[in-house]
Amino acid sequence: MNITIFGTGYVGLVQAAVFAEAGYNVTCVDIDADKVRALRSGQIPIYEPGLERLVRENGTAERLNFTTDASEGIARSSVQFIAVGTPPDEDGSADLKHVLAVANEIATYMEEHRIVVVKSTVPVGTSDKVRATIAEKLKERGREDLTFDVASNPEFLKEGSAVADCTKPDRIVIGTDHADTERVLRELYAPFNRNHEKIIAMDVRSAELTKYAANCMLATKISFMNEMANLAERLEADIEKVRLGIGSDPRIGYHFIYPGVGYGGSCFPKDVRAMIRLAEKNGFEPMVLDAVERRNEQQKHVLFAKIHEYFQGEIAGRTFALWGLAFKPNTNDMREAPSRVLMEALWQAGASVRAYDPEAMDECRRIYGERAALKLCASQEEALEGADALVVVTEWKPFRAPNFEVMKRMLKNQVIFDGRNIYDAAVSARHGLRVVSVGRPQRRKEIQ
Ligand code: NAD
């Protein structure tokens, strides 16, 4: 079976590479000519473990092709995936212009039956819009004889483990109202459905809502834990102990209940906002999601507030070592990253930053360019040189067991602001370093 995928971002490129690895002939279409040129020469624009090898090997085997020519991709495959971006528009709703542009292209060039599969995260009702866009264009072309179907197949991969998630998905949601389309998509996903049944077939609208509901649920867990962490600080309780205490309940579980400096990335923030707007447009007040969003925005400022308090407001002229720029480990993605909120607050207050991230240095340079208040360092140790304090924003593995002796020697003030609670305060204290973390008591109440 031939497959065409529009959009070679985190979703499109990874899914394309994984389909090609399973033996399909995959054509990737992207409007970004520079990206297509780079991909053709084996350069991968994103960091994703395992992806480079898949793209290189399947490219060499000619199972994976890249083009800017939509007509080529539309002619080649009966199944057309839409995996382009759905960024927020001004009011936070998902902007569908890229999705509908692809729908229009497909209708412009198709000459026989096509199944259009929407993989981008889109509001409920988008597949109907895609269907209407295609029908309108076919009418304009005088080709109403051509048949097509539109299905929803949301993607649940996680950046940082995207290849593994696509290779062994924990579920494959197929949203379609037609048995023929379901049969084709079941066949397409059969290589990923061998171990046990993972396909969950449903109607189109339920599939669209499933994706938003999943991300909103995960964002809710994080905001809830951050709310508990902030409260724990005021009550002089330790959120990490609370985390273990509640995670042991199988109804709650240990996953996704880490307190920290808020969620970022290209999905949770925009999907929660899009869900809020979708609810409002449908005359419904999304009380829970409003709170999830507000807590998260506030949480991204928590580290700065702690730094401000520690230095009693005297931040101007100081230098901070910052470990971790990506919104989470194992990615170079800095979209809506908490590190950006922190850096911008520090600059605003007159401080400068010496930053290090194992993968996101180029991305940081692309976003902020060269500036006096930002030094991008070649190693985590180099970032410490001459710094007043260390701030940890992303829990990359190499940050977890650092050389505390070196840290102590290099920092002007022996303090670490730990936005991910990766350090044990007692261990750091033995090395003469104070750790300011999230949701953990700084001092114990005297037992009366
Ligand atoms: P991305 O921004 O990384 O990539 C989108 C790509 O689409 C870009 O390369 C862009 O040039 C291309 N594009 C735009 N218009 C096009 C057109 N008309 N024709 C062809 N290509 C076009 O986006 P992403 O992170 O891969 O996300 C894609 C979708 O999947 C979004 O809806 C997102 O919400 C969803 N999603 C993302 C993730 C994730 O972790 N990133 C996970 C699940 C779902």
Residues whose N, C-alpha, C, O or C-beta is under 5 A from the ligand:
A	BS01	NAD	F6 G7 T8 G9 Y10 V11 G12 V29 D30 I31 D32 A83 V84 G85 T86 H98 A101 V102 K119 S120 T121 E155 F156 L157 K158 E159 S266
